[in-house]
Amino acid sequence: MSNAFTMRDPTAEAAPVQRERLKPPKSLDGLTIGLLDIGKQRSDEFLDSIDRLLTARGHTVRRYAKPTNAKPAPVAVVQSLATECDVVVEALAD
C-alpha cells in the first residue's frame, strides 16, 4: 500500500497561481463588505446575522450567492466581488 497522495487545488483554477497574501485592512470603516453565500445549508442564516451586525455598525454590505455549493462561483459573481467589494466574508456551514 502506497502512502502517496495528490494535493488538489480547492480554488478550481486550471493553472493555480501562487499569490502573496494581502494584508487585512486596519479597519472596516469606509469599506464595502461582500457576503458570499456558497449554497450550503444554513449558510444564509449565518450571513443574515453577520449582515445585521455589520449594518448596525454602519458598514456597507453587499450580498452575493453561488447557485450551488458543488461548483465554483460563476465568473460574474467572482467579478462582482472583485470589483464591488473591499473585503469578503464567505459563509461555510457543516
A tleap script that builds the chain and sets N, CA, C and O, in Angstrom:
source leaprc.protein.ff14SB
mol = sequence {
  NMET SER ASN ALA PHE THR MET ARG ASP PRO
  THR ALA GLU ALA ALA PRO VAL GLN ARG GLU
  ARG LEU LYS PRO PRO LYS SER LEU ASP GLY
  LEU THR ILE GLY LEU LEU ASP ILE GLY LYS
  GLN ARG SER ASP GLU PHE LEU ASP SER ILE
  ASP ARG LEU LEU THR ALA ARG GLY HIE THR
  VAL ARG ARG TYR ALA LYS PRO THR ASN ALA
  LYS PRO ALA PRO VAL ALA VAL VAL GLN SER
  LEU ALA THR GLU CYS ASP VAL VAL VAL GLU
  ALA LEU ALA CASP
}
set mol.1.N position { 0.846 -1.178 0.000 }
set mol.1.CA position { 0.000 0.000 0.000 }
set mol.1.C position { 0.893 1.243 0.000 }
set mol.1.O position { 1.834 1.337 0.788 }
set mol.2.N position { 0.599 2.176 -0.870 }
set mol.2.CA position { 1.385 3.385 -1.008 }
set mol.2.C position { 0.820 4.493 -0.114 }
set mol.2.O position { -0.394 4.607 0.057 }
set mol.3.N position { 1.705 5.297 0.446 }
set mol.3.CA position { 1.286 6.452 1.243 }
set mol.3.C position { 1.227 7.717 0.404 }
set mol.3.O position { 1.011 8.801 0.945 }
set mol.4.N position { 1.415 7.603 -0.903 }
set mol.4.CA position { 1.410 8.778 -1.776 }
set mol.4.C position { -0.004 9.320 -1.924 }
set mol.4.O position { -0.984 8.575 -1.909 }
set mol.5.N position { -0.079 10.615 -2.065 }
set mol.5.CA position { -1.375 11.247 -2.305 }
set mol.5.C position { -1.166 12.443 -3.211 }
set mol.5.O position { -0.054 12.950 -3.357 }
set mol.6.N position { -2.244 12.875 -3.808 }
set mol.6.CA position { -2.198 14.018 -4.706 }
set mol.6.C position { -2.913 15.182 -4.053 }
set mol.6.O position { -4.056 15.046 -3.616 }
set mol.7.N position { -2.243 16.336 -3.983 }
set mol.7.CA position { -2.869 17.536 -3.450 }
set mol.7.C position { -3.737 18.150 -4.538 }
set mol.7.O position { -3.323 18.220 -5.695 }
set mol.8.N position { -4.920 18.589 -4.185 }
set mol.8.CA position { -5.830 19.242 -5.125 }
set mol.8.C position { -5.993 20.701 -4.732 }
set mol.8.O position { -6.024 21.038 -3.549 }
set mol.9.N position { -6.097 21.559 -5.736 }
set mol.9.CA position { -6.297 22.982 -5.506 }
set mol.9.C position { -7.789 23.234 -5.330 }
set mol.9.O position { -8.554 23.016 -6.270 }
set mol.10.N position { -8.236 23.692 -4.139 }
set mol.10.CA position { -9.670 23.896 -3.912 }
set mol.10.C position { -10.250 25.094 -4.656 }
set mol.10.O position { -11.465 25.294 -4.637 }
set mol.11.N position { -9.419 25.884 -5.303 }
set mol.11.CA position { -9.923 27.068 -5.996 }
set mol.11.C position { -10.469 26.744 -7.374 }
set mol.11.O position { -11.075 27.609 -8.005 }
set mol.12.N position { -10.276 25.538 -7.855 }
set mol.12.CA position { -10.759 25.087 -9.160 }
set mol.12.C position { -10.108 25.840 -10.314 }
set mol.12.O position { -10.650 25.878 -11.419 }
set mol.13.N position { -8.963 26.430 -10.063 }
set mol.13.CA position { -8.251 27.116 -11.145 }
set mol.13.C position { -7.520 26.085 -11.987 }
set mol.13.O position { -6.920 25.151 -11.455 }
set mol.14.N position { -7.571 26.256 -13.291 }
set mol.14.CA position { -6.893 25.324 -14.189 }
set mol.14.C position { -5.378 25.415 -14.018 }
set mol.14.O position { -4.682 24.402 -14.087 }
set mol.15.N position { -4.874 26.610 -13.798 }
set mol.15.CA position { -3.444 26.826 -13.585 }
set mol.15.C position { -3.285 27.698 -12.341 }
set mol.15.O position { -3.188 28.920 -12.454 }
set mol.16.N position { -3.258 27.086 -11.159 }
set mol.16.CA position { -3.193 27.877 -9.940 }
set mol.16.C position { -1.949 28.760 -9.907 }
set mol.16.O position { -0.869 28.367 -10.348 }
set mol.17.N position { -2.131 29.940 -9.381 }
set mol.17.CA position { -1.052 30.906 -9.287 }
set mol.17.C position { -0.740 31.137 -7.817 }
set mol.17.O position { -1.643 31.354 -7.010 }
set mol.18.N position { 0.524 31.090 -7.479 }
set mol.18.CA position { 0.925 31.387 -6.112 }
set mol.18.C position { 0.786 32.891 -5.899 }
set mol.18.O position { 1.404 33.679 -6.615 }
set mol.19.N position { -0.013 33.287 -4.930 }
set mol.19.CA position { -0.248 34.704 -4.677 }
set mol.19.C position { 0.237 35.071 -3.283 }
set mol.19.O position { 0.139 34.281 -2.345 }
set mol.20.N position { 0.753 36.266 -3.171 }
set mol.20.CA position { 1.133 36.763 -1.860 }
set mol.20.C position { -0.133 37.142 -1.110 }
set mol.20.O position { -1.042 37.742 -1.684 }
set mol.21.N position { -0.196 36.800 0.151 }
set mol.21.CA position { -1.371 37.111 0.962 }
set mol.21.C position { -1.474 38.615 1.156 }
set mol.21.O position { -0.495 39.285 1.484 }
set mol.22.N position { -2.687 39.134 0.944 }
set mol.22.CA position { -2.923 40.553 1.166 }
set mol.22.C position { -3.011 40.825 2.663 }
set mol.22.O position { -3.506 39.995 3.426 }
set mol.23.N position { -2.534 41.980 3.070 }
set mol.23.CA position { -2.662 42.362 4.469 }
set mol.23.C position { -4.119 42.714 4.754 }
set mol.23.O position { -4.759 43.388 3.948 }
set mol.24.N position { -4.641 42.273 5.875 }
set mol.24.CA position { -6.019 42.651 6.213 }
set mol.24.C position { -6.094 44.150 6.481 }
set mol.24.O position { -5.109 44.754 6.907 }
set mol.25.N position { -7.253 44.752 6.234 }
set mol.25.CA position { -7.379 46.189 6.494 }
set mol.25.C position { -7.284 46.468 7.992 }
set mol.25.O position { -7.635 45.625 8.817 }
set mol.26.N position { -6.806 47.659 8.327 }
set mol.26.CA position { -6.709 48.049 9.739 }
set mol.26.C position { -8.092 48.285 10.325 }
set mol.26.O position { -8.299 48.143 11.530 }
set mol.27.N position { -9.033 48.644 9.467 }
set mol.27.CA position { -10.399 48.932 9.890 }
set mol.27.C position { -11.344 48.621 8.736 }
set mol.27.O position { -10.938 48.633 7.574 }
set mol.28.N position { -12.589 48.345 9.054 }
set mol.28.CA position { -13.616 48.147 8.030 }
set mol.28.C position { -14.331 49.449 7.687 }
set mol.28.O position { -15.168 49.487 6.786 }
set mol.29.N position { -13.999 50.504 8.403 }
set mol.29.CA position { -14.652 51.799 8.163 }
set mol.29.C position { -14.436 52.259 6.727 }
set mol.29.O position { -13.306 52.303 6.241 }
set mol.30.N position { -15.532 52.600 6.056 }
set mol.30.CA position { -15.472 53.108 4.700 }
set mol.30.C position { -15.304 52.046 3.625 }
set mol.30.O position { -15.262 52.370 2.438 }
set mol.31.N position { -15.209 50.776 4.025 }
set mol.31.CA position { -15.038 49.690 3.058 }
set mol.31.C position { -16.380 49.042 2.743 }
set mol.31.O position { -17.301 49.066 3.559 }
set mol.32.N position { -16.477 48.470 1.563 }
set mol.32.CA position { -17.655 47.685 1.198 }
set mol.32.C position { -17.338 46.228 1.493 }
set mol.32.O position { -16.322 45.695 1.046 }
set mol.33.N position { -18.225 45.593 2.253 }
set mol.33.CA position { -18.016 44.211 2.687 }
set mol.33.C position { -18.962 43.318 1.901 }
set mol.33.O position { -20.179 43.495 1.955 }
set mol.34.N position { -18.409 42.366 1.173 }
set mol.34.CA position { -19.206 41.398 0.431 }
set mol.34.C position { -19.446 40.159 1.264 }
set mol.34.O position { -18.527 39.649 1.905 }
set mol.35.N position { -20.664 39.675 1.261 }
set mol.35.CA position { -21.012 38.431 1.950 }
set mol.35.C position { -21.391 37.407 0.897 }
set mol.35.O position { -22.364 37.590 0.166 }
set mol.36.N position { -20.621 36.326 0.818 }
set mol.36.CA position { -20.835 35.300 -0.207 }
set mol.36.C position { -21.457 34.051 0.394 }
set mol.36.O position { -20.853 33.378 1.229 }
set mol.37.N position { -22.673 33.752 -0.042 }
set mol.37.CA position { -23.371 32.525 0.346 }
set mol.37.C position { -22.957 31.446 -0.650 }
set mol.37.O position { -23.223 31.571 -1.845 }
set mol.38.N position { -22.310 30.388 -0.165 }
set mol.38.CA position { -21.813 29.357 -1.081 }
set mol.38.C position { -22.852 28.278 -1.374 }
set mol.38.O position { -22.568 27.322 -2.096 }
set mol.39.N position { -24.043 28.424 -0.822 }
set mol.39.CA position { -25.116 27.488 -1.143 }
set mol.39.C position { -25.221 26.303 -0.209 }
set mol.39.O position { -26.008 25.391 -0.463 }
set mol.40.N position { -24.452 26.289 0.863 }
set mol.40.CA position { -24.594 25.205 1.834 }
set mol.40.C position { -25.766 25.506 2.758 }
set mol.40.O position { -26.130 26.660 2.983 }
set mol.41.N position { -26.336 24.446 3.278 }
set mol.41.CA position { -27.488 24.581 4.158 }
set mol.41.C position { -27.145 25.474 5.353 }
set mol.41.O position { -26.117 25.279 6.001 }
set mol.42.N position { -27.989 26.432 5.636 }
set mol.42.CA position { -27.930 27.357 6.765 }
set mol.42.C position { -26.838 28.415 6.653 }
set mol.42.O position { -26.682 29.225 7.566 }
set mol.43.N position { -26.074 28.431 5.554 }
set mol.43.CA position { -25.070 29.494 5.423 }
set mol.43.C position { -25.749 30.850 5.281 }
set mol.43.O position { -25.178 31.873 5.660 }
set mol.44.N position { -26.967 30.865 4.734 }
set mol.44.CA position { -27.699 32.129 4.620 }
set mol.44.C position { -28.060 32.682 5.994 }
set mol.44.O position { -28.068 33.897 6.190 }
set mol.45.N position { -28.358 31.799 6.948 }
set mol.45.CA position { -28.673 32.247 8.306 }
set mol.45.C position { -27.446 32.888 8.954 }
set mol.45.O position { -27.557 33.914 9.624 }
set mol.46.N position { -26.294 32.289 8.755 }
set mol.46.CA position { -25.049 32.842 9.281 }
set mol.46.C position { -24.820 34.236 8.697 }
set mol.46.O position { -24.516 35.181 9.426 }
set mol.47.N position { -24.969 34.355 7.376 }
set mol.47.CA position { -24.733 35.641 6.724 }
set mol.47.C position { -25.777 36.674 7.106 }
set mol.47.O position { -25.465 37.862 7.179 }
set mol.48.N position { -27.008 36.249 7.352 }
set mol.48.CA position { -28.032 37.187 7.823 }
set mol.48.C position { -27.586 37.835 9.141 }
set mol.48.O position { -27.756 39.038 9.336 }
set mol.49.N position { -27.017 37.032 10.037 }
set mol.49.CA position { -26.539 37.544 11.323 }
set mol.49.C position { -25.370 38.497 11.135 }
set mol.49.O position { -25.330 39.567 11.743 }
set mol.50.N position { -24.420 38.107 10.293 }
set mol.50.CA position { -23.261 38.959 10.022 }
set mol.50.C position { -23.724 40.271 9.386 }
set mol.50.O position { -23.239 41.345 9.742 }
set mol.51.N position { -24.660 40.177 8.447 }
set mol.51.CA position { -25.197 41.359 7.772 }
set mol.51.C position { -25.806 42.324 8.797 }
set mol.51.O position { -25.526 43.522 8.768 }
set mol.52.N position { -26.636 41.799 9.696 }
set mol.52.CA position { -27.276 42.649 10.712 }
set mol.52.C position { -26.231 43.342 11.591 }
set mol.52.O position { -26.343 44.536 11.869 }
set mol.53.N position { -25.216 42.588 12.027 }
set mol.53.CA position { -24.187 43.165 12.900 }
set mol.53.C position { -23.388 44.255 12.186 }
set mol.53.O position { -23.150 45.328 12.740 }
set mol.54.N position { -22.981 43.969 10.961 }
set mol.54.CA position { -22.182 44.945 10.214 }
set mol.54.C position { -22.999 46.186 9.861 }
set mol.54.O position { -22.511 47.310 9.980 }
set mol.55.N position { -24.237 45.981 9.431 }
set mol.55.CA position { -25.105 47.102 9.069 }
set mol.55.C position { -25.397 47.969 10.292 }
set mol.55.O position { -25.424 49.195 10.192 }
set mol.56.N position { -25.615 47.340 11.440 }
set mol.56.CA position { -25.876 48.080 12.677 }
set mol.56.C position { -24.685 48.957 13.058 }
set mol.56.O position { -24.853 49.985 13.713 }
set mol.57.N position { -23.496 48.555 12.651 }
set mol.57.CA position { -22.287 49.335 12.950 }
set mol.57.C position { -21.988 50.357 11.858 }
set mol.57.O position { -20.959 51.031 11.896 }
set mol.58.N position { -22.892 50.471 10.883 }
set mol.58.CA position { -22.751 51.489 9.854 }
set mol.58.C position { -21.931 51.094 8.635 }
set mol.58.O position { -21.572 51.950 7.826 }
set mol.59.N position { -21.633 49.811 8.495 }
set mol.59.CA position { -20.840 49.355 7.353 }
set mol.59.C position { -21.716 49.121 6.125 }
set mol.59.O position { -22.904 48.820 6.243 }
set mol.60.N position { -21.119 49.261 4.960 }
set mol.60.CA position { -21.793 48.968 3.700 }
set mol.60.C position { -21.622 47.495 3.397 }
set mol.60.O position { -20.500 46.991 3.348 }
set mol.61.N position { -22.737 46.799 3.194 }
set mol.61.CA position { -22.717 45.350 2.965 }
set mol.61.C position { -23.417 45.038 1.655 }
set mol.61.O position { -24.475 45.593 1.357 }
set mol.62.N position { -22.822 44.149 0.875 }
set mol.62.CA position { -23.443 43.644 -0.356 }
set mol.62.C position { -23.513 42.119 -0.243 }
set mol.62.O position { -22.605 41.482 0.291 }
set mol.63.N position { -24.602 41.549 -0.753 }
set mol.63.CA position { -24.800 40.097 -0.679 }
set mol.63.C position { -24.627 39.462 -2.046 }
set mol.63.O position { -25.037 40.023 -3.063 }
set mol.64.N position { -24.019 38.291 -2.061 }
set mol.64.CA position { -23.790 37.519 -3.283 }
set mol.64.C position { -24.051 36.051 -2.953 }
set mol.64.O position { -24.009 35.645 -1.791 }
set mol.65.N position { -24.322 35.263 -3.994 }
set mol.65.CA position { -24.578 33.841 -3.757 }
set mol.65.C position { -24.137 33.004 -4.949 }
set mol.65.O position { -24.270 33.402 -6.107 }
set mol.66.N position { -23.607 31.828 -4.622 }
set mol.66.CA position { -23.349 30.814 -5.645 }
set mol.66.C position { -24.651 30.037 -5.833 }
set mol.66.O position { -25.403 29.868 -4.873 }
set mol.67.N position { -24.932 29.564 -7.039 }
set mol.67.CA position { -26.167 28.793 -7.239 }
set mol.67.C position { -26.127 27.432 -6.541 }
set mol.67.O position { -27.175 26.883 -6.199 }
set mol.68.N position { -24.944 26.892 -6.331 }
set mol.68.CA position { -24.790 25.594 -5.675 }
set mol.68.C position { -23.420 25.518 -5.029 }
set mol.68.O position { -22.467 26.152 -5.483 }
set mol.69.N position { -23.332 24.730 -3.958 }
set mol.69.CA position { -22.024 24.585 -3.315 }
set mol.69.C position { -21.141 23.569 -4.035 }
set mol.69.O position { -19.963 23.427 -3.709 }
set mol.70.N position { -21.701 22.872 -5.001 }
set mol.70.CA position { -20.960 21.808 -5.677 }
set mol.70.C position { -20.064 22.296 -6.817 }
set mol.70.O position { -19.265 21.530 -7.356 }
set mol.71.N position { -20.203 23.570 -7.180 }
set mol.71.CA position { -19.430 24.094 -8.302 }
set mol.71.C position { -18.792 25.423 -7.916 }
set mol.71.O position { -19.251 26.085 -6.985 }
set mol.72.N position { -17.741 25.814 -8.625 }
set mol.72.CA position { -17.147 27.134 -8.363 }
set mol.72.C position { -18.159 28.246 -8.648 }
set mol.72.O position { -19.118 28.057 -9.395 }
set mol.73.N position { -17.928 29.384 -8.047 }
set mol.73.CA position { -18.804 30.533 -8.297 }
set mol.73.C position { -18.721 30.931 -9.763 }
set mol.73.O position { -17.642 30.885 -10.355 }
set mol.74.N position { -19.838 31.318 -10.353 }
set mol.74.CA position { -19.816 31.790 -11.737 }
set mol.74.C position { -18.884 33.006 -11.869 }
set mol.74.O position { -18.698 33.772 -10.923 }
set mol.75.N position { -18.316 33.158 -13.049 }
set mol.75.CA position { -17.383 34.248 -13.304 }
set mol.75.C position { -18.011 35.596 -12.953 }
set mol.75.O position { -17.338 36.458 -12.387 }
set mol.76.N position { -19.267 35.787 -13.275 }
set mol.76.CA position { -19.938 37.060 -12.993 }
set mol.76.C position { -19.955 37.366 -11.490 }
set mol.76.O position { -19.779 38.516 -11.088 }
set mol.77.N position { -20.165 36.347 -10.669 }
set mol.77.CA position { -20.172 36.546 -9.209 }
set mol.77.C position { -18.775 36.915 -8.729 }
set mol.77.O position { -18.614 37.838 -7.931 }
set mol.78.N position { -17.770 36.202 -9.209 }
set mol.78.CA position { -16.385 36.484 -8.817 }
set mol.78.C position { -15.987 37.896 -9.243 }
set mol.78.O position { -15.359 38.626 -8.476 }
set mol.79.N position { -16.352 38.274 -10.456 }
set mol.79.CA position { -16.030 39.620 -10.941 }
set mol.79.C position { -16.730 40.691 -10.105 }
set mol.79.O position { -16.138 41.725 -9.796 }
set mol.80.N position { -17.970 40.449 -9.745 }
set mol.80.CA position { -18.698 41.407 -8.909 }
set mol.80.C position { -18.025 41.554 -7.546 }
set mol.80.O position { -17.852 42.669 -7.053 }
set mol.81.N position { -17.653 40.447 -6.951 }
set mol.81.CA position { -16.963 40.500 -5.665 }
set mol.81.C position { -15.666 41.301 -5.781 }
set mol.81.O position { -15.364 42.138 -4.930 }
set mol.82.N position { -14.911 41.035 -6.836 }
set mol.82.CA position { -13.602 41.670 -7.016 }
set mol.82.C position { -13.716 43.165 -7.286 }
set mol.82.O position { -12.857 43.937 -6.862 }
set mol.83.N position { -14.761 43.580 -7.983 }
set mol.83.CA position { -14.862 44.990 -8.372 }
set mol.83.C position { -15.736 45.819 -7.442 }
set mol.83.O position { -15.586 47.039 -7.383 }
set mol.84.N position { -16.644 45.179 -6.717 }
set mol.84.CA position { -17.597 45.929 -5.896 }
set mol.84.C position { -17.289 45.893 -4.404 }
set mol.84.O position { -17.894 46.635 -3.630 }
set mol.85.N position { -16.351 45.036 -3.990 }
set mol.85.CA position { -16.097 44.856 -2.553 }
set mol.85.C position { -14.616 45.065 -2.224 }
set mol.85.O position { -13.725 44.822 -3.038 }
set mol.86.N position { -14.402 45.527 -0.992 }
set mol.86.CA position { -13.039 45.677 -0.499 }
set mol.86.C position { -12.603 44.446 0.292 }
set mol.86.O position { -11.432 44.068 0.268 }
set mol.87.N position { -13.544 43.827 0.986 }
set mol.87.CA position { -13.302 42.590 1.728 }
set mol.87.C position { -14.502 41.675 1.539 }
set mol.87.O position { -15.602 42.140 1.240 }
set mol.88.N position { -14.292 40.374 1.712 }
set mol.88.CA position { -15.367 39.401 1.514 }
set mol.88.C position { -15.385 38.408 2.672 }
set mol.88.O position { -14.342 37.936 3.126 }
set mol.89.N position { -16.591 38.105 3.136 }
set mol.89.CA position { -16.817 37.033 4.109 }
set mol.89.C position { -17.539 35.929 3.355 }
set mol.89.O position { -18.599 36.156 2.773 }
set mol.90.N position { -16.965 34.740 3.368 }
set mol.90.CA position { -17.557 33.598 2.675 }
set mol.90.C position { -18.165 32.671 3.724 }
set mol.90.O position { -17.478 32.237 4.648 }
set mol.91.N position { -19.450 32.370 3.579 }
set mol.91.CA position { -20.131 31.531 4.555 }
set mol.91.C position { -19.856 30.067 4.299 }
set mol.91.O position { -19.987 29.582 3.175 }
set mol.92.N position { -19.480 29.383 5.334 }
set mol.92.CA position { -19.301 27.932 5.290 }
set mol.92.C position { -20.204 27.337 6.357 }
set mol.92.O position { -20.424 27.953 7.400 }
set mol.93.N position { -20.719 26.166 6.108 }
set mol.93.CA position { -21.565 25.511 7.091 }
set mol.93.C position { -21.447 24.006 6.952 }
set mol.93.O position { -21.413 23.484 5.838 }
set mol.94.N position { -21.388 23.334 8.027 }
set mol.94.CA position { -21.388 21.861 8.074 }
set mol.94.C position { -21.590 21.410 9.480 }
set mol.94.O position { -21.623 20.208 9.744 }
savepdb mol mol.pdb
quit
